Amino acid sequence: MQESRRSPQNLALAAEIEYKEAQLKSARRRNAGLLRR
């Protein structure tokens, strides 16, 4: 199990998910800022 978890494919997938989550968070922050005005 650990070997497959360290595979490049899984690492790329994890990085993609992290990136998308960060995008969602920044988008929410931007929307919140627009609503506050």
C-alpha positions as MATLAB code, in Angstrom:
seq = 'MQESRRSPQNLALAAEIEYKEAQLKSARRRNAGLLRR';
ca = [
       0.000    0.000    0.000;
       2.716    2.500    0.926;
       4.523    1.889   -2.357;
       1.458    2.784   -4.412;
       0.797    5.803   -2.222;
       4.226    7.172   -3.110;
       3.748    6.657   -6.841;
       4.237    9.784   -8.994;
       0.652    9.513  -10.242;
      -0.775    9.710   -6.728;
       1.554   12.579   -5.835;
       0.413   14.493   -8.909;
      -3.213   13.804   -8.011;
      -2.707   14.999   -4.438;
      -0.972   18.156   -5.690;
      -3.840   18.807   -8.109;
      -6.428   18.422   -5.340;
      -4.463   20.740   -3.037;
      -4.182   23.304   -5.834;
      -7.920   23.189   -6.533;
      -8.740   23.526   -2.837;
      -6.467   26.566   -2.598;
      -8.201   28.078   -5.631;
     -11.608   27.509   -4.019;
     -10.464   29.156   -0.790;
      -9.093   32.232   -2.573;
     -12.251   32.458   -4.689;
     -14.404   32.348   -1.551;
     -12.275   35.042    0.052;
     -12.659   37.201   -3.052;
     -16.435   36.687   -3.075;
     -16.652   37.527    0.628;
     -14.670   40.718    0.017;
     -17.008   41.730   -2.789;
     -20.074   41.088   -0.642;
     -18.715   43.197    2.208;
     -18.543   46.354    0.069;
];
